[in-house]
Structures are given as C-alpha cells and as structure tokens.
Amino acid sequence: MKKIIISGFGGQGVLSLGKFISYSAIEQNLNTSWLPSYGPEMRGGTANCSVIYSDEEIAAPVIDRPDILIVFNEPSLDKFEASVKEGGIIISNSDIVHKKPTRKDVTHYEIPVDTLASAINKRGANVYMLGVLLPVFGDITEESAVQAVEHVFEAKPKVIPSNIECLKAGIAYMKNLMK
Amino acid sequence: MKKLWKGNEAIAEAAVAAGCRYFFGYPITPQNEIPEYLSWRLFEVGGAFIQAESELSAINMVYGAASAGARAMTSSSSPGISLKQEGISYIAAAELPCVIVNMMRSGPGLGGIQASQGDYFQATKGGGHGDYHCIVYAPSTVQEFVDIIYNAFDVADEYRNPVMIIGDGMLGQMMEPAEIPPMKDTSKMFEKYHKDEWATCGHSDGKPRIINSLRIEPDENEEFTLRLYKKYEEIAKKETKVEEYRMDDAEIVFVAYGSVARICKAAIVELREQGIKAGLIRPITLYPYPTATIEKAAKSDKVKKFVTVEMSMGQMVEDVRLAVNGKKPVEFYGRCGGNVMMPADLVKYIKEGK
C-alpha cells in the first residue's frame, strides 16, 4: 500500500497528477482512492489530494502519515512536512520550492519540473512529475502510466504525444538521479 | 468492468442504470456533479432533467412525477435537504416511491461545504413533520453507493416509501474503482405501476385514482398511520443491513457509518497490530437501525465497551445507547464543522482516552 499526498497551488495540475496515479493503478487492477480538497481553498489558494493504491481493500481514503509527499509550493511543504512517515520521501518542485525540509529522517528530492518539462511541453510539469514518481514507486509500470495519460487526455488527443514524452523524460531523469 | 469513478458521477450513472428517468434538483456543493451528470445523461435515455427554481419546487416535482408512476429522484446537501422536508413528509404520507440523496456538509445553518454527518437525526427521525420514516441507507464506498442506489428504486417501489441515501462530501468528491451494473429494462416499469392501481397515469380502466396526504378525520388518519407503522415493521424485518468487521474476538466495538466507518477500519488494523482487539459494527441502513446486532454484541462477554464515532456532536450514539441499554459503556468520539478524524486520532483515543 502506498499513501501519497500531492499539494500545491490550484492550477499546477496537482489534482490531475493524483488522478494519473489512480488511473495507472487501476490499469494494474490495484485498488485505489483519490480524495481531493474541494471548495474555496482551491481558488488561488492551495489544492491537494490524497491518493492511495494497494493490492488490498482501501479502508480510510484520508491519509495521516503519507509515504510520499509531493509539493509544488512552499506553503504545502510547511503544511505537510511533519506528517510524512519516518523514512518517507519528500519530492519538491524546486523551481518554486526553495526551502528545504527540516526533517532528517526522510529522503528529499529536488526536481525542477517546470524547467525540465517546459523544453517539451510547457503545461506538462505534472506529467513529468508522474514520470519522476514511477522509479520511486517501483511497482507502477510505464505502460500503465502511458494508458493513464491517454485516458485522461482522451478528449484532447493532440496533447497526448508531448505528454508521453514528458512522462518518459521524467522516468529517465529520476532513474539517473537515483543511481 | 471496474472503472475509476467520482462518487457523485457514479451515483448518477447507477441511478440511470436502475431505471431513474426523472431528476429534479437545485445546485449545492458538494453534490453538484450528480445534477451536472444527469443534466445530459437523462436526455440520452429519454428521460428529463429539470433544474428547479428552488429546493421546494424540486421536491414537489418529484412528488408529482412519483404520483404518475415515474422513477424520480432528487439530490441535495444538508441545507437543501432541510428545505425539502415538507415535501418529503408529503411523499411519505402519500406513500410514493422516490429516491433522495443527501451528500452531507457541515451545519448548522448554511454551515460549511466540507464533509459532515450532522443530518443523522433529520434523516432517521423524520426530518419533516408527522409520524413517518424514510428508509435510510448510508453507504461507505463508491461501489456500495452504486449498489445501493441500483436497488433503492426497487425498495422504494416495493414499500411505496421514499428512500434516502446519505453520504458526505468526501464520498461524493472522491474517486474509486466501481462497476456500474447493467441497465434495467424500463419498458415494463410503467406497466407495472399501472397494474398496481395506484399511479395516476391515466383513466383508461375507468377507476379514479387519488394520491393525497390529507386525512382530516382523526380515525382515518390514525388508521392510516398505524398501517404506515406496520409497513415500517415489515421493512425492519426485511431490509435492515449491517456489516460486522473483525467482531469475532472484539473487546472494543466501534460503531460508525459511511466514510467514518472506513476511518474506523483503518484504526482497527493499527490497534490490532498493537495488540488491542477492536472491531466495528457498521450500520448500512440507518432506518431501520440494526439494533439487534448491537444488542447481541452488548450481551457478549468479550465486549468491554462501545465507541460511537461520528462527524457530528453525537447523534447516532443515541441509537447505540438505546440498543446497548446500559449493558456496557457507550463512549462517543466526534469531529464537527467539516473536520475529519484521522485513524491515528482514534488509535490515540482508545489508548489514552482522549
């Protein structure tokens, strides 16, 4: 079972990134839940979602101790850093998040996803981040993620190739970083 | 095949599959995806969707459609459901089938838009005026919501009684894998109503049919109400639904419904890892209430205490106390205002008593 919290400003694709993970998980017949924040806090404020995937039944869709925290802005790091499980992982979009976590018992990756993705697709930062996450997860395949991207962009087939390119670049970048 | 569905959208599609063809509503967060989805989907299946000018109109449109033997539904969230109560009382008194979904948000008043369970009293104890009950379901997953609404129209038909299904913002907004059952054949439904000789669907057989909730003679109204309560007894016998989770050796028994029951399940797994034998009684129907299941647990020598967990200041806990009837302590843990307890909060409460 993996518990993931993704948080950032509304408009950074935070909720979509969570959906990509859930769609990827369901491609592998895993159980999954995606719980978004909703309401006024999304307008210009922070948006976040809690995503869980597991081969077992998922009880609570809420997450108190995430295994992985992905932050797209600094307020999100402030809000969720303390909750990350001991030995967990924090990934920050270092184009925006310059602060570093104070926790010493977690692994921290800084990924400038906006810069990295913009060379391929200016709006592909969240799909690039999905690519970054796959080597971290270790159990979601590239094929599943490709299918998830194709599914989410079903109505906009034109954007699929550049997003898949972002996905693949993200995977390659992270594999290299984790070596 | 299982697909990833947003709770509200799955509910809407399952209602269509169940044969619902008429929806009347008025927008309110966090249930807006239900009317949004049905606004286009019902036209595809030859039904009708109306965004009414108010909740009062919407529920009375349901009253009208149900009178004519149509499969009709409305959905709303807490303040909107309050506005619908007069109509729900009328529908119950006119003995008409319909389905009402309440995706609860926090009250009182206009309150907030985050998840809550503050409408338990309203849903189970009447809500509107007079002696009546809706049949009330409280699913805890998107799939269970789908399965319950798929059968809810049949249950409403069978007893000619409104069915209310209550969820909360969390269940409405979240996505989970769910499978929508096949479309029911609606071609025979209208015919059946006609044969049942109550729906006001024409005068073809020459007998007048009257749908009414006015019974001005005390004797007539008492006789009617007694018959209504006979019906509730039968419903209690046949329709009560409850899940017992890890109850075999449980010493501490959580009682919770809907999304909160899931949080309890996560806490139970954690507590058991720490050697504390906890279990859960999860009412799936809130009316009729699974009193017998709680009574049985209260009599068990293994069970030390009950802890009712709700996103409210304690409403269902009263029914738990009635069922336990002093045999064991009944404690309450709640959050309100739209805040959600975490599994760790429950673990801490059980271990430290706060």
Interface residues (C-beta under 8 A of the other chain):
Chain A: K19 S22 Y23 I26 N31 T32 S33 W34 L35 P36 Y38 G39 P40 I58 A59 A60 P61 V62 D64 R65
Chain B: K2 K3 L4 T29 P30 I113 Q114 G169 M170 Q173 M174 M175 E176 P177 S259 R262 I263 K265 A266 A267 V269 V340 M342 P343 A344 D345
